[in-house]
């Protein structure tokens, strides 16, 4: 098995195996140290981050918000995991020399033109839709795909199938088929 792809990136098999080991380690570590099992996932972290920012502007709203009362606005190990994902991607892309700043990705530019505003609006709307979907599904693709499937959760299999199916469908609508 090759550990790197032709373009110098990591093999998806190696990356997948390492993420699987991370998922197992997270369950073991949280059970041992927190006394309760906690699984990998990111969508709750983004909601907590929104709560942290909202505390700066309207702390009383966060304190009285039923969701934040239950979920607790805090920086925990999953929050730090998301920070680590960003830092890990930065380190990885700089070490394999693939890091570049681009305001408009080539695939987007080919289909919609070079407008930064249009790209920003598309990214924002897509992010909102993805987060609403993750909250409705009670978890994000990483939570359902890694943690839920690790538990053989039927709802996670269904949610992940929907995430991928709708993703393929939307990509087909947005970018068209075979237009290069």
VOLUM-889061 format. One record per residue (C-alpha): x, y, z negated; residue in one letter. Coordinates in steps of 0.02 Angstrom, whole numbers, plus 32768, in hexadecimal, padded with zeros to 4 digits. Example, Ala and Ser with C-alpha at 12.3 -4.5 7.8 and 13.67 -1.06 7.14 Angstrom:
// residues 2
82677F1F7E7AA
82AC7FCB7E9BS
This chain:
// residues 180
800080008000X
803F80AD802BX
804681287F9BX
804081C0800DX
7FDE81EC80A7X
802C821E814CX
801A82D68122X
807682BF807BX
7FDB82BC800BX
7FB382377F8CX
7F6481957FC1X
7EAA819A7F98X
7EBC80EA7F50X
7F4381227ED7X
7EE281BF7EA8X
7E4281597E8FX
7E9C80D97E21X
7EE781647DB7X
7E3E81BA7DA1X
7DF381117D70X
7E7A80FD7CEBX
7E5881AE7CB0X
7D9F81857C9EX
7DC680EC7C35X
7E44814E7BCDX
7DC481D87BAEX
7D46815B7B6AX
7DC781087AFAX
7E1081AD7ABBX
7D6B82027A97X
7D2581697A41X
7DC2815D79D6X
7DD8821579ABX
7D2A826079B7X
7CCB81CB7975X
7C5681D17A0AX
7C6C81A07ABFX
7C80822D7B3CX
7C8F82157BF6X
7CE282747C85X
7C7A82F97CD9X
7C8583B07D08X
7BD883FE7D1BX
7BBB841A7C61X
7C65846E7C58X
7C3184EE7CD9X
7B9185127C78X
7BF885267BD9X
7C6F859C7C34X
7BD886047C68X
7BA386067BB1X
7C5086407B7CX
7C4886D17BF7X
7B9686F97BC4X
7BCB87037B0EX
7C34879A7B3DX
7B9E87F57B88X
7B0987B37B26X
7B3F874A7A91X
7A91874F7A44X
7A4786FF7AE1X
7AC3866F7AD8X
7A9F86557A1EX
79E3864E7A3DX
79EC85E67ADDX
79A785387ABFX
7A1D84E57B3BX
7AB985367AF2X
7A7F850D7A42X
7A7884567A73X
7B0F844F7AE7X
7B8084C57A84X
7BE785477ADDX
7C9A85137ABCX
7D4084E87B07X
7D50842C7AF5X
7DB683A27B46X
7D46839F7BE1X
7D5C845B7BF5X
7E1884427BEEX
7E0883B27C69X
7DBB84297CE9X
7E4884A67CC9X
7EC184157CE1X
7E7083E77D86X
7E8E84977DC7X
7F41849A7D87X
7F6283EA7DC7X
7F2284187E74X
7F9484B07E74X
802D844C7E3FX
800583C17EBAX
7FEB84357F4DX
808784997F28X
80F583FF7F14X
80BA83B07FB7X
80C5845B800CX
800E845C8041X
7FDD84F27FD6X
7F9C85878037X
7F2686158015X
7E9C861F8095X
7E05868E808DX
7DAB86308117X
7DD285768133X
7DF2854681E9X
7D5884D481F3X
7CE7856181B7X
7D3A85E1822AX
7D24857182C1X
7C69856182A0X
7C39860A8254X
7CC68683827CX
7D4886DC8211X
7CD2874081A0X
7D0D873680EBX
7C66877980ADX
7C0486F38108X
7C79866D80C3X
7C6B86B28012X
7BAD86B6801EX
7BAA86048062X
7C1E85C77FD8X
7BB8861E7F51X
7B1185DA7F90X
7B5B852C7FA4X
7BA285337EF4X
7AFB85677EABX
7AA184DC7F07X
7B24845C7ED0X
7B1984947E19X
7A5A84927E19X
7A6083E37E64X
7ADF83AA7DE2X
7A7483EE7D54X
79D5839E7D9CX
7A3082F87DADX
7A6D830B7CF9X
7B2283047D34X
7B9983297DC1X
7BE282B17E42X
7C7C82957DD6X
7C1282707D3DX
7B9D81F97D99X
7C2481B27E0CX
7CA581907D87X
7C4F81837CE1X
7BA2814A7D14X
7BDD80C67D8DX
7C5D808B7D0DX
7BC680647C9EX
7B6780177D32X
7ADE80997D1CX
7A5880867DA1X
7A2F81407D99X
7AE681677DBEX
7AE680F67E57X
7A49814F7E95X
7A8C81FD7E6CX
7B3481DB7EC0X
7ADF81957F5BX
7A7482327F62X
7B0C82A57F4BX
7B6882527FDAX
7AD1823D804AX
7A9982F1803AX
7B4F832B804CX
7B6182CF80F1X
7AB88310812CX
7AE283C580FFX
7B8F83B88150X
7B3B837881EEX
7AC2840B81EDX
7B44848F81C3X
7BD58453822FX
7B7E83EA82B3X
7BB6834082EEX
7C578324834CX
7C6D83DB837AX
7D2583FE836FX
